Every structure is written in structure tokens, then in C-alpha cells.
């Protein structure tokens, strides 16, 4: 199926190298292969494949190839310096696409800066809007399907729920077993697997690293490192509390969500909140990557425990307040309170099973499926 980044990748390749990252099996290779079909004579090289690695290290690819795709190249020592040389010495009109399942800026390898030579794009799981457009279905049908299957292409497109569940079990085990070794010592893999599994039932709640550290008999510093690794590998993402003082915000408890909503352990409300978080992050990063906008995703929680699930900011200004509800259309008390405190922000109560949309003062009660389908990507 056509993905929301297809056209943008084509456009950016005409100007600079493109670095495309995102979770494993989110569709980066498929997108690359579709592009290669349009570039006759293009070449795909994956650093994880031994014959490909030999070609990469010897730089013996076809030098007149109109498109070179380098996958998982960040696993090579001093990859930045190597890639800088390849880009600067490439053939005229040759395009380069670099893909990877880890955040390039957090890889252990160091080297020269690639500043000014590339555009960064991040590929996310399939959204309500994408599924509606690809299958000509209603927003409610798309939301129901994604809550059941998650947003990754293979389980979303699977013939039945059993095949989707089998994929997910293998996917989660493989992520922790194989990818984590790129960032950590072998003996840490089991501890990190247990930590990641514990996070699955803690989605949406402020995370107490100190409490988890006691449960696992590990130091808080070690667990913070593990969380950084899981985030760098696009397994989870962290949502921190909104505060104009960024340093102060990072000291408060983060909330953790999974890129794959299907990994969430809990009731439908938690799965729904995770799905909304994925959609909001996807749209925030789309604006960051394609427009250079300073849009970020946070949540709000005060000392008296008033909380709103999510807020979006641009620079130091709040633009949206978002609360998730399965059926409750009564105005959420904290959302009403914060909408008065930040009147410039849209206050939206997203309801999964919404019979009637309404505007109640500054608060907008909206059908979640329709609202999510109306997002840009």
C-alpha cells in the first residue's frame, strides 16, 4: 500500500541524501523497493547481509546507479565518516537513501557530522487516515481494525487475528534478543527483556523508575539507560510533562507508550490511549521533519494530580490539549480547568464511542475515529 512518506522521500531525494528511520518492519524496506522500481538500475545494499556488506566495505556497487539504498549502515564502525565520503564522492545526479531501525543520532558510532547533506524522515505505523485512504473504509472501521491489529503492515494486512498475534510474539522477542545487542552487553539482554515486558502494563501512567529498579534489583541509572535503548530502537517512545523549563520537565516522571499498540497489556482504554499517542507523535514528527516546525508531544499533570493525557506545543506555546475517553462525553474536569488556563490551546475530548459531538464552552467533544482520520498523516 502507498505510505504517507512516499512522495516526500521522492521530493527530498532530488535535493539531498535522505535518512529514513523507524521501527523494524514498519515498511522502510518496502518503501525503498518501490522507489528502486522507479529508478532503473538502482541498487539496494543491506549491511546485515554478508554479500552486501562486502560490496559496501569495498565500495564496489554500480557507480552509475541512479539510486543507492543503504540499509542498517549505522551498524558499521565510523559510518558517518564513511557515508560523508560516499555522498561527497558520488556520481553526478546519483541519489542516496539511508534506512535504519535505530535512531541515527543515538548510535554508538561517532564520526564527522553529516550536517547539510541530508534530510531526516521518520516512518511510523499505519494511521486511521492511511487505512481509510488505502481501503476506502469508514474512520470507525479503520480505528477498530487498528486497535485490534496495531499499525504495523504485516499484522494489519494479515488474513486473521491468529496470524497477527503470531507475528507480534516473534516480533517482540526478536527486537529484544537481536537489536538490543547493538547497544548493550549480551548479559543485559534478559534484564532488558523483562523491563520491556513490564512496561507493557504501565502504558499511560507516570513511570516510577525507582520503583521498577527495586523490583528488578537494578540501579535507576541502569534502567534509565535501558529506557534510552528501547527508545532509540523505536520500541517505545517517552512523553514528558509540559513545562516551559525543559530541564525541570525531564526531572518529572515520563509516560511510556509503544509504537505497536498491539503490545499494550491492559484494557481497551489503555490501548486506545496508546493508539492516540502514536497518532499525535506521528503528526508532530511529520511537522518536524517536513517543515522544521518545533512541535512536541507532552502531557500535563499538576501537584494536585489534575491530569490531561496529552498536549501539543509549538515552541513555548501550547496549541492542543487532548483527553482520551472510551465512552464518557461529560467534560473532563482537568481538561476544562486547563482550557481556561491556556485559552489559546484547542481543548479536545476524544471519545472512542461518541454518539453526539458537542462544543461545551472551550471544550470540543469529538468522535475519536473522525478526528484521527482528519489529521494530516
C-alpha positions as CSV (number, residue, x, y, z in Angstrom):
1,X,0.0,0.0,0.0
2,X,1.1,3.6,-0.6
3,X,2.6,5.2,2.5
4,X,2.3,8.8,3.6
5,X,6.1,9.4,3.2
6,X,6.4,8.0,-0.4
7,X,6.0,11.3,-2.2
8,X,8.1,13.3,0.4
9,X,11.0,10.8,0.0
10,X,10.9,11.2,-3.8
11,X,10.9,15.0,-3.5
12,X,13.8,15.1,-0.9
13,X,16.0,12.7,-2.9
14,X,16.1,15.3,-5.6
15,X,17.8,17.7,-3.2
16,X,19.9,15.8,-0.7
17,X,20.6,12.4,0.8
18,X,17.6,11.1,2.8
19,X,17.9,9.3,6.1
20,X,14.8,7.3,6.7
21,X,14.4,5.7,10.2
22,X,11.6,4.0,12.1
23,X,10.7,0.8,13.9
24,X,11.8,-2.6,12.5
25,X,9.2,-3.9,10.0
26,X,7.3,-0.7,9.8
27,X,7.7,-0.6,6.0
28,X,11.1,1.1,5.3
29,X,12.4,-1.7,3.0
30,X,9.1,-2.0,1.1
31,X,9.1,1.8,0.5
32,X,12.8,1.5,-0.7
33,X,12.0,-1.4,-3.0
34,X,9.1,0.6,-4.6
35,X,11.4,3.5,-5.2
36,X,14.0,1.2,-6.8
37,X,11.4,0.1,-9.3
38,X,11.2,3.7,-10.4
39,X,15.0,4.2,-10.6
40,X,16.1,1.7,-13.3
41,X,19.5,0.3,-12.3
42,X,19.2,1.4,-8.7
43,X,20.9,-0.8,-6.0
44,X,19.8,-1.9,-2.5
45,X,22.6,-2.9,0.0
46,X,21.9,-4.2,3.5
47,X,24.8,-4.2,6.0
48,X,23.2,-7.2,7.8
49,X,23.6,-9.3,4.6
50,X,27.1,-10.6,4.2
51,X,27.4,-10.4,0.4
52,X,26.0,-6.9,0.6
53,X,28.4,-6.0,3.4
54,X,31.4,-7.0,1.3
55,X,30.2,-4.7,-1.5
56,X,29.6,-1.8,0.9
57,X,33.0,-2.2,2.5
58,X,34.7,-2.4,-0.9
59,X,32.5,0.4,-2.3
60,X,32.1,-1.9,-5.4
61,X,28.5,-1.1,-6.1
62,X,27.5,0.1,-9.6
63,X,28.8,3.7,-9.6
64,X,26.3,4.7,-12.3
65,X,23.3,3.5,-10.2
66,X,20.7,6.4,-10.2
67,X,19.7,5.4,-6.6
68,X,21.7,3.7,-3.9
69,X,19.8,2.4,-0.8
70,X,22.0,1.6,2.2
71,X,20.1,-0.3,4.9
72,X,21.3,-0.7,8.6
73,X,24.5,1.2,7.7
74,X,24.7,2.6,11.2
75,X,26.0,-0.7,12.4
76,X,29.3,-0.1,10.6
77,X,32.1,1.4,12.5
78,X,32.6,5.1,11.8
79,X,29.6,5.0,9.5
80,X,29.2,8.8,9.5
81,X,32.6,9.5,8.2
82,X,32.2,6.7,5.6
83,X,28.8,8.0,4.5
84,X,30.1,11.6,4.2
85,X,32.8,10.4,1.8
86,X,30.3,8.3,-0.2
87,X,27.9,11.3,-0.5
88,X,30.6,13.8,-1.4
89,X,32.2,11.5,-4.0
90,X,29.0,10.1,-5.6
91,X,28.4,10.2,-9.3
92,X,26.5,13.2,-10.7
93,X,22.7,13.0,-10.2
94,X,23.1,9.9,-8.0
95,X,20.5,9.8,-5.2
96,X,21.2,8.1,-1.8
97,X,18.7,6.8,0.6
98,X,19.8,5.5,4.0
99,X,17.4,3.5,6.1
100,X,17.7,2.0,9.6
101,X,15.8,0.7,12.6
102,X,17.6,2.7,15.2
103,X,17.8,6.4,15.7
104,X,20.9,7.6,13.9
105,X,21.7,10.3,16.4
106,X,22.0,7.9,19.3
107,X,24.1,5.1,17.7
108,X,27.4,4.4,19.5
109,X,29.5,5.1,16.4
110,X,30.9,8.6,16.2
111,X,32.5,10.4,13.3
112,X,32.1,13.5,11.2
113,X,28.9,15.4,11.1
114,X,26.6,14.9,8.1
115,X,25.0,18.4,8.6
116,X,23.8,20.0,5.5
117,X,23.9,16.8,3.5
118,X,20.7,15.0,4.3
119,X,17.0,15.3,5.2
120,X,15.7,13.2,8.1
121,X,12.4,11.4,7.8
122,X,10.8,9.1,10.3
123,X,8.3,6.4,9.2
124,X,5.5,5.5,11.6
125,X,2.9,2.7,11.7
126,X,-0.2,2.9,9.7
127,X,-2.7,5.5,10.9
128,X,-6.5,5.8,10.7
129,X,-6.2,8.2,7.8
130,X,-3.8,5.9,5.9
131,X,-6.0,2.9,6.4
132,X,-9.2,4.8,5.3
133,X,-7.5,6.0,2.2
134,X,-5.9,2.7,1.3
135,X,-9.1,0.6,1.8
136,X,-12.0,3.1,1.3
137,X,-13.4,2.3,4.7
138,X,-15.0,4.5,7.4
139,X,-12.9,6.0,10.1
140,X,-14.7,3.9,12.8
141,X,-13.9,0.7,10.9
142,X,-10.3,1.8,10.5
143,X,-9.9,2.6,14.2
144,X,-11.5,-0.7,15.2
145,X,-9.1,-2.6,12.9
146,X,-6.0,-0.8,14.2
147,X,-7.0,-1.3,17.8
148,X,-7.2,-5.0,17.1
149,X,-4.1,-5.3,15.0
150,X,-1.8,-2.4,15.8
151,X,-0.4,-0.3,13.0
152,X,2.5,-2.4,11.6
153,X,1.9,-3.5,8.0
154,X,2.2,-7.3,8.4
155,X,-0.3,-7.8,11.2
156,X,-2.6,-5.1,9.8
157,X,-2.7,-6.9,6.4
158,X,-2.8,-10.4,7.9
159,X,-5.7,-12.7,6.9
160,X,-6.8,-13.3,10.5
161,X,-6.1,-12.3,14.2
162,X,-4.1,-15.5,14.8
163,X,-1.5,-14.7,12.2
164,X,-1.3,-11.2,13.6
165,X,-0.7,-12.5,17.1
166,X,2.0,-14.9,15.9
167,X,3.8,-12.1,14.1
168,X,3.7,-9.9,17.3
169,X,5.1,-12.6,19.6
170,X,8.0,-13.2,17.2
171,X,8.5,-9.5,16.6
172,X,8.8,-8.5,20.3
173,X,11.1,-11.4,21.2
174,X,13.3,-10.7,18.2
175,X,13.6,-7.0,18.9
176,X,14.9,-7.5,22.4
177,X,17.1,-10.5,21.5
178,X,18.8,-9.2,18.4
179,X,18.6,-5.4,18.2
180,X,19.4,-4.7,21.8
181,X,22.8,-6.3,21.5
182,X,23.8,-3.5,19.1
183,X,23.6,-1.1,22.1
184,X,24.2,-3.3,25.2
185,X,26.3,-6.2,26.5
186,X,24.9,-9.7,26.0
187,X,24.3,-10.4,29.6
188,X,22.0,-7.3,29.8
189,X,19.5,-8.7,27.2
190,X,17.5,-10.8,29.6
191,X,17.1,-7.9,32.1
192,X,16.1,-5.6,29.3
193,X,13.5,-8.1,28.0
194,X,11.9,-8.3,31.5
195,X,12.0,-4.5,31.8
196,X,10.4,-4.0,28.3
197,X,7.7,-6.6,29.2
198,X,6.9,-4.8,32.5
199,X,6.5,-1.6,30.5
200,X,3.7,-3.2,28.5
201,X,1.3,-3.0,31.5
202,X,2.4,0.5,32.6
203,X,1.4,2.4,29.5
204,X,-0.2,5.8,30.2
205,X,0.9,6.1,33.8
206,X,3.8,8.3,35.1
207,X,6.7,5.9,35.3
208,X,8.5,5.4,38.6
209,X,12.0,4.3,37.5
210,X,13.0,4.0,41.2
211,X,10.1,1.5,41.9
212,X,10.9,-0.6,38.8
213,X,14.6,-0.6,39.7
214,X,13.8,-2.0,43.1
215,X,11.6,-4.7,41.6
216,X,14.4,-5.7,39.2
217,X,17.2,-5.3,41.7
218,X,18.9,-2.8,39.4
219,X,20.0,0.8,39.8
220,X,17.8,3.6,38.5
221,X,20.7,4.7,36.3
222,X,20.8,1.3,34.6
223,X,17.0,1.3,34.0
224,X,17.2,4.9,32.5
225,X,19.9,3.5,30.2
226,X,17.7,0.6,29.2
227,X,14.8,3.0,28.5
228,X,17.1,5.1,26.3
229,X,18.0,2.0,24.3
230,X,14.3,0.9,23.9
231,X,13.5,4.4,22.7
232,X,16.5,4.5,20.3
233,X,15.3,1.3,18.8
234,X,11.8,2.6,18.2
235,X,10.3,0.1,20.6
236,X,8.8,2.7,22.9
237,X,8.6,6.5,23.0
238,X,8.6,8.7,26.0
239,X,6.1,11.5,26.6
240,X,7.3,14.0,29.2
241,X,5.3,16.6,31.2
242,X,4.8,20.0,29.7
243,X,6.9,22.7,31.3
244,X,8.5,25.8,29.8
245,X,11.6,24.9,31.7
246,X,12.8,21.8,29.8
247,X,15.3,20.8,32.4
248,X,12.6,20.8,35.1
249,X,10.3,18.8,32.9
250,X,12.8,16.0,32.3
251,X,13.1,15.5,36.1
252,X,9.4,14.7,36.4
253,X,8.1,11.2,35.7
254,X,7.7,10.4,32.0
255,X,4.9,8.3,30.4
256,X,5.9,5.5,28.1
257,X,4.0,4.2,25.0
258,X,4.7,1.5,22.4
259,X,5.0,2.1,18.7
260,X,3.0,-1.1,18.3
261,X,-0.3,-0.6,20.1
262,X,-0.8,-4.4,19.9
263,X,1.9,-4.8,22.6
264,X,0.0,-3.0,25.2
265,X,-1.2,-5.2,28.1
266,X,-4.4,-3.9,29.6
267,X,-7.9,-2.9,28.9
268,X,-9.3,-1.2,25.8
269,X,-8.9,2.2,27.4
270,X,-5.1,1.8,27.6
271,X,-4.9,0.5,24.1
272,X,-7.0,3.4,22.8
273,X,-4.8,5.9,24.7
274,X,-1.6,4.3,23.2
275,X,-3.1,4.5,19.7
276,X,-3.9,8.2,20.1
277,X,-0.4,8.8,21.4
278,X,1.0,7.1,18.3
279,X,-1.1,9.3,16.0
280,X,-0.1,12.5,17.8
281,X,3.6,11.6,17.8
282,X,3.4,10.7,14.1
283,X,1.9,14.1,13.2
284,X,4.3,16.0,15.4
285,X,7.3,14.4,13.8
286,X,5.9,14.8,10.3
287,X,5.8,18.6,11.0
288,X,9.3,18.5,12.5
289,X,10.8,16.5,9.6
290,X,9.0,18.2,6.7
291,X,8.6,21.8,7.9
292,X,11.2,22.2,10.6
293,X,8.4,23.1,13.0
294,X,9.2,22.9,16.7
295,X,6.1,20.8,17.5
296,X,6.4,18.4,20.5
297,X,4.1,16.0,22.4
298,X,3.8,16.2,26.2
299,X,1.2,15.6,28.9
300,X,0.1,17.8,31.8
301,X,0.0,16.8,35.5
302,X,-0.1,19.1,38.4
303,X,0.8,18.7,42.1
304,X,-2.9,18.1,43.0
305,X,-3.0,15.2,40.5
306,X,-5.1,17.0,37.8
307,X,-4.0,15.5,34.5
308,X,-4.7,15.7,30.8
309,X,-3.5,12.8,28.7
310,X,-1.7,14.8,26.0
311,X,-0.8,18.3,24.9
312,X,0.9,19.6,21.8
313,X,3.2,22.5,21.9
314,X,4.9,24.7,19.2
315,X,7.9,26.4,20.7
316,X,6.8,27.6,24.2
317,X,3.1,27.8,23.3
318,X,0.5,25.1,23.9
319,X,-1.6,24.5,20.8
320,X,-3.7,21.5,21.8
321,X,-5.0,19.7,24.9
322,X,-6.2,16.2,24.3
323,X,-8.0,13.8,26.7
324,X,-9.0,10.2,25.7
325,X,-12.2,8.6,26.8
326,X,-13.9,5.4,25.7
327,X,-17.5,6.4,26.2
328,X,-17.6,9.4,28.6
329,X,-18.8,12.6,26.9
330,X,-19.1,14.5,30.2
331,X,-16.4,17.3,30.2
332,X,-13.3,16.1,31.8
333,X,-12.6,18.3,34.9
334,X,-8.9,18.8,34.4
335,X,-9.4,19.5,30.6
336,X,-11.9,22.2,31.5
337,X,-9.5,23.7,34.0
338,X,-6.5,23.7,31.7
339,X,-8.5,25.1,28.8
340,X,-9.2,28.2,30.9
341,X,-5.5,28.3,32.0
342,X,-4.3,28.1,28.3
343,X,-7.1,29.6,26.3
344,X,-5.0,29.7,23.1
345,X,-5.0,25.9,23.0
346,X,-7.7,23.8,21.4
347,X,-9.2,21.6,24.2
348,X,-10.4,18.3,22.7
349,X,-12.0,15.3,24.4
350,X,-11.6,12.3,22.1
351,X,-14.3,9.7,22.7
352,X,-14.0,6.2,21.2
353,X,-17.7,5.5,21.2
354,X,-19.1,9.0,20.7
355,X,-22.9,9.2,20.0
356,X,-23.0,13.0,19.6
357,X,-20.2,15.5,19.2
358,X,-20.6,18.8,21.1
359,X,-18.9,22.1,22.0
360,X,-19.1,22.9,25.7
361,X,-17.5,26.2,26.3
362,X,-13.9,26.0,25.1
363,X,-14.0,22.2,25.2
364,X,-14.7,20.2,22.0
365,X,-16.1,16.7,22.4
366,X,-15.2,14.8,19.3
367,X,-15.6,11.3,17.7
368,X,-12.1,9.9,18.0
369,X,-12.2,8.0,14.7
370,X,-13.3,11.0,12.7
371,X,-10.8,13.4,14.4
372,X,-7.9,11.0,14.0
373,X,-8.8,10.5,10.3
374,X,-8.7,14.2,9.9
375,X,-5.0,14.5,11.0
376,X,-2.5,15.3,8.3
377,X,-0.9,11.9,8.1
